[in-house]
Amino acid sequence: MDDLKRAEEIVVASINELTERRGFGKMASSRPPNFQAFSLRDDTEGLWVADDDGEIAGFAWSWVCGELWFLAQLFVAPDRQSDGIGNELIRKTFAHAQLRGASIKALITFTFNNASQGLYIRHGIFPRFPIYMVSVPRDRLTSRLAAARLHLEPMNMKTARFDELALIDANALSVSREKHHRYLLGDSTTSAFTIHAGGEYVGYVYISDGHIGPLAVRRPDLVGPAFTAALSFAAESSSPIISAFVPGASEPALKIATDHGMRITFPMLLMSNRQFGDWICYLPRNPGFM
């Protein structure tokens, strides 16, 4: 547990070194490693540090849900990136996937990180489609909102119907993520909602500090109205910026984003060893949680 704070510092430094070098400026800032700590308690085989005489030179973190192994983070300190540490960390994380019997391997990386993409391709993980971070000032969003067709109802640990959540996730991602719903439902900074079309329970969404995601729905025709309903709720907050991650595979969600004045902040890329899920129906939370 004590390693997580230093690991977070390396992640932030590595991201900012990359994004500044590519002209995007600094993008990352340190946050409490709460989900990393949750993942460590859940599965100790999924987190690794590269230790050099007591100093952490790199960090890798993966989690598993059913058949899905997801590489949440793999970063090496900027001054150690030619030392072969990344290859050793990815070997350790792939052993985690094999240990847990996961047949789907996936991750999200920056589209402009050519070196990491080459590394992952060499290990059988290939590009699938872009995922765009989109955002809009809240005051600009409110002037474009129309009446939402779907409505949101608050969800908490007592009211959550985990069997229904499992079915929605199985449709969108091919796996259940019950433990991650329990994590989000226990996070005091995140608001959770079920999404309804009349009397039908059609999806869920989480919103935190103006950021929407994850969001999942039962059918592709519902993702546009669901995203619209989530934007309407987020616009009622005090957050100055409203944001989301939108897969390039989800044309309805991209159209809603552009119709509401959202602009691409930076592009990312989903990579996997094979196709999985229905990414029209799912908007990730972030590249680590997915």
N, C-alpha and C positions, 0 to 999 in steps of 0.2 A: 504493500500500500504506500509506503514511503517513497517508492520510486515514481509514483504517478505524477507528482508535481513536477519533478525534473523532466520526466518524459514529455509532459505538456509543454514545457519551455522549449524543448527540442523541436516538437511539432510546429509550434508557432514560429520559431526562428527559421525552420526549413521552408515553411510555406511562404513566409514573407521574403526570404531570399529569392525564391523562385518567382513570385509574382512581381517583385520589384525589378528583377532582371528582365522580365517579359513586358514591362511597361504598365503593369496594372497597379503599381503602388502596393503598400502594405495592406493586406486583407485580413490577417488573422490577429486575434488578441487572446490572451490567456483567460480561460474560464475554469471553474471548478471541475475536476475530472469525475463527475458524479456517475456518468454512464460507464466510464472505464472501471470505476470502483465496483459498480454493480456487476459488470461482466467478469471481473476478477473473482468476486465472491461466487458467481454462478458457475464458472468454469476456469479454473486456474491454468489449464493448459493453453488458453488462448492469448495470453499476454507475455511478451518477451522483451527484455532489455539487453542491449549489447554493452557489456561492462568492460572497461579498460582500466584496470588498477583502481577501481572504486569510482571511476567517472563513467556516466552513461553516454555512450556515443550513438546510440540508435534505439528505436522503439518500434515494436510491431504488436498489433492487437487485432484479433479476429474473434468472431462469435458464430455460433451454430444454432440454427432452428430447423429441426427435422433434417431434410435433405440439403438445406441451404447452408453453405459456409460462406461467410462474408468477411473480407479483409477490410476492417474499418480504418486502420491507419498503418502505414509503414513509412517511417521517416528516419533519416540519418542526419546527424549534425552536419551543417554545411561544410565544415572544414575536414570532414572524414568521409566524404561521399565517393572517393576513389579507392577506398581501402577494402572493398569486397564485403562490407558489412551488410549491405542490402541483400546480396545473394544468400548470405547465411541466415538472415532473418526470414526471408521468404521460404527457405528450406524448412525452418522451424514451423512456420505458420501452415505450410502445406502438410506437414506431419500432423498438425492439429486436425485438418480436414479429414485426413485418412483415418486418424484415431477415432473420430466421431462418425465415420461412415457416410460423410456428406458427398453426394454425387454432383451437386451444383456448386460451382465456385464462382464468386462474383466480387466486384469492387467498383468504386467510383473514383476516378482520378481527374486531374485537370487535363483538358484537351491539348494544352500547349506543353505538357510535360512529356516530351518525346522519349527521354531516357527511360522513364518508368514504364511507358507503354511498351517499349521494346523489351524490357525485362519481363513484363507479364506475358507478352506474346510468346517469348521463348519458353515460358512455362505453361503454354496451352490456354491462356486466357486472352480472348480476342475482343476488339471493339464491337459494340452493338448499336448504340445510338447516343446522341448527346442528351445531357440533362442541363437545363438552363436555370441559373439563379436569376429570378426576376423580382423587381421591386418597383414601388411607386410611392411618392409622398401621400400621406393619408388625406390631406386636404384636396389633392388632385383626384384621388380615387372617389371621394364622397360625391363629387359633382357628376360622376359617370354611372353611379349605381342605379340599377333598376330594381323593381320588386322581385324578390327571390321566389322561385317556384317551389323550392324545397325548404323545410324548416329544420332547425337544430334544436335538440333537447340535451340538457346537461347530463353527463355521465360521470359516475364515480365508482369506487371499488364495490359498493353495495348494490348499485343498480346495473352494473356492467353485465351484459349477457355474453359470457365468454364463448359459449357454443356458437352464437351468431357471429361474433368477431372472428372466430376460427374459420367459418365458412366464407366470410368476405375475404380474409387473407388468403385462403386456399385458392380462391378464384383469381385474385390479383397477383399473388406471388408464388403460388403452388405450395405454400407451407403455412402452418399456424405460427403466430408469434405471441402466444399468450403471455409468456414471461415479460416481453417488452411492453405489452399493454399494462401489465401490473406495475412495471417501472414507471411509465408515464402517468398512470393514475395516482401514483404515490408522489409525484413531483408537484410541489406546491406552486411552482411558477408556470405550470401548464394547465390550460382549460381543455377538458375533454367533452366531446359531443357525439351523440348519435344523429344520423341524418335520416329524415323521413319524407316520403312522398305520400301525402295523405296519411293513411293508417299503416303504410308499409315501411318497414325498417330497411333502408337501402344502403347504409354506409356509416362511416365514422370519420371524425376529423379532430385533430389536436391543434391548438393555437397557443402560442407563447410569445409575448412581447411583440405582437404584430406579425409574427412569422407563422405561416400556415403549413402544417404537415406533421406527421403523415396524414394523408387523406386517401381513403379507399372506398370504392362503391361496387355494387354487385354487377352493374352492366355498363358498357361504354356510353350508352345514351344518357346516363345519369351524371357523368363526370363534369360536364359543363355547368348544369344547374347546381351541383353540389359545390363546385368551386365558387360559383357566384354567391351562394348562401354563406360560405365561409368568409369571402371578402366582405360581405355586408356586416357580418359580426365583427371581424377584425377592424373595420372602419369605425366602429363605435368605441374602440379603445383609445387610450391616450398616446399610443405609440406613433411617433412621427412618420415612420416608414412601415409599409406593409410589404411582405415578401413571401416567396415560396420557391421551391424547386419544382420545375415542370419538365417532364420527360419529352424529348423530341418525338417520341412515338405517340404522344397523346395530343393529336390535332385539336380536339375540342377544348382541352385545357389551355393550349397555346393561344387559341383564338380568344378565349375569355380573357386571358392575360393581356393581350394586345388591345382588345376592345376596351379594357379598363385602364389603359395608359401605362401598363407595366412595361418596363424596359429590361433588357438582358444586362445583368451586372457582370457576370462572367460565365463562361461555358465550361461544363464538365462532361465526362464521358463514362457511360456504363460499360464495363467489360465483364465477360463471363466465359466459362468453358463451353457453354451451350445456351440456347434460348430457354427462357423460363418465364412463367407468369404472363399476365396481360397488362402491360405497362400503359395502356390507355386508361386503365381504371385506378392507377396508383400514383400519388405524388409523394416523393420521399420527404423525410424530415430534414436530413442533412447527410453528407457523404459518409459519416461514421455510423449513425443510427440506421440510415437508409429509409 
